[in-house]
Amino acid sequence: MVVTLERIYSKEEIINTDFSNLVSIVREPNMCSGGIETIRVIIRESNLRHDASILEIGSNTGFSSLEFASTLPHAKVTGIDINKQSVAFSKAKAEEHGIKNVEFIQSDARTLPFEDHSFDLVFCSNVTSFINDRDSAISEYLRVLKPNGVLAAAPIYYREIPPFHIKKSVEEAIHSNIDVWDKSFWEETFEDHGLKPYFTEDFKYLESTREEIEQYISMVMSQEHLSTVDPDIKKAMENRLRYFYELFDKNLTYCGFSIMLYKFKPINPEPILHKSCRV
Ligand SMILES: C[S@@+](CC[C@H](N)C(=O)[O-])C[C@H]1O[C@@H](n2cnc3c(N)ncnc32)[C@H](O)[C@@H]1O
């Protein structure tokens, strides 16, 4: 079943749209940093029960939630996103693939519609930086996390200071301010919320070639739901996509991301007098 576009967009709207909205219109796969490998690492390192309850914040077009749900068929996966179209598309994708242990809900990360302590794992990839009131969002992630649950984050951050014009353009593209955050920004933010890291793996990005960017654009634009779009509007979508991909690819050469797994700080402090090591 093809979910058609919600409505007809004008050229003007496409030229001025931000990245998240364009992604929801063209339905770019928009995966978390590191793609499937990131999901595998999280599943492996978080030691989940087979029937775990998993929440993804900012599930966008459903990539990570569908990956969790298909890899862990007894788990119950929920993806939330503020964008209505992304949620509708994710639902259709789950139906198309016959994945029944996932649901998608339109919600704001800052006011989650769940009871306290509902989830074994809360996953937030590249979403918290899109939310200006980040502390409220993180407090909500932790409110719905079970006391022994895992917060899995995969944030993008700067490893080198980018040129000012690139940072400025990215801020416009994502409609959020960037305070040139490095990895320690995220570490301090999560620790300030009472969390303690138990696993971290760091990555840097590799620059894409022009051909790779063009191939990716062709793949996105050849999707069936775009086949009936007016050629002029379609060209505007393609150009806007190219603008974002080239900008982000350049920006990411200054960036890295980490897979960070956190638990709540233990009740007992840990000063050890009689230390030990593995033999
Ligand atoms: C770049 S995409 C990230 C998608 C993918 N999950 C990832 O990690 O790469 C950011 C997503 O966050 C969503 N988003 C932005 N603000 C949000 C909010 N306040 N609550 C829920 N989702 C939000 C956007 O709609 C978009 O789908």
The ligand as an SDF file (V2000), in Angstrom:
LIG
                    3D

 27 29  0  0  0  0  0  0  0  0999 V2000
   17.0360   14.0830   12.2370 C   0  0  0  0  0  0  0  0  0  0  0  0
   15.5690   13.2920   12.6700 S   0  0  0  0  0  0  0  0  0  0  0  0
   16.2410   11.9220   13.5400 C   0  0  0  0  0  0  0  0  0  0  0  0
   15.7200   10.6480   13.0390 C   0  0  0  0  0  0  0  0  0  0  0  0
   16.3950    9.4010   13.4760 C   0  0  0  0  0  0  0  0  0  0  0  0
   15.6410    8.7880   14.5400 N   0  0  0  0  0  0  0  0  0  0  0  0
   17.8370    9.6420   13.9010 C   0  0  0  0  0  0  0  0  0  0  0  0
   18.1280    9.5170   15.0330 O   0  0  0  0  0  0  0  0  0  0  0  0
   18.6610    9.9690   13.0720 O   0  0  0  0  0  0  0  0  0  0  0  0
   14.9110   14.2190   14.0010 C   0  0  0  0  0  0  0  0  0  0  0  0
   13.4790   13.8170   14.3130 C   0  0  0  0  0  0  0  0  0  0  0  0
   13.1140   14.4070   15.5380 O   0  0  0  0  0  0  0  0  0  0  0  0
   11.7520   14.7940   15.4400 C   0  0  0  0  0  0  0  0  0  0  0  0
   11.4980   15.8010   16.4760 N   0  0  0  0  0  0  0  0  0  0  0  0
   11.9410   17.0820   16.5410 C   0  0  0  0  0  0  0  0  0  0  0  0
   11.4800   17.6880   17.6440 N   0  0  0  0  0  0  0  0  0  0  0  0
   10.7430   16.7630   18.3170 C   0  0  0  0  0  0  0  0  0  0  0  0
   10.0050   16.7900   19.5370 C   0  0  0  0  0  0  0  0  0  0  0  0
    9.9360   17.8840   20.2930 N   0  0  0  0  0  0  0  0  0  0  0  0
    9.3680   15.6670   19.9080 N   0  0  0  0  0  0  0  0  0  0  0  0
    9.4120   14.5380   19.1510 C   0  0  0  0  0  0  0  0  0  0  0  0
   10.0980   14.4660   17.9760 N   0  0  0  0  0  0  0  0  0  0  0  0
   10.7460   15.5620   17.5670 C   0  0  0  0  0  0  0  0  0  0  0  0
   11.6330   15.3340   14.0290 C   0  0  0  0  0  0  0  0  0  0  0  0
   10.2970   15.3500   13.6050 O   0  0  0  0  0  0  0  0  0  0  0  0
   12.4970   14.3190   13.2760 C   0  0  0  0  0  0  0  0  0  0  0  0
   11.7310   13.2290   12.8130 O   0  0  0  0  0  0  0  0  0  0  0  0
  1  2  1  0
  2  3  1  0
  2 10  1  0
  3  4  1  0
  4  5  1  0
  5  6  1  0
  5  7  1  0
  7  8  2  0
  7  9  1  0
 10 11  1  0
 11 12  1  0
 11 26  1  0
 12 13  1  0
 13 14  1  0
 13 24  1  0
 14 15  1  0
 14 23  1  0
 15 16  2  0
 16 17  1  0
 17 18  1  0
 17 23  2  0
 18 19  1  0
 18 20  2  0
 20 21  1  0
 21 22  2  0
 22 23  1  0
 24 25  1  0
 24 26  1  0
 26 27  1  0
M  CHG  2   2   1   9  -1
M  END
$$$$
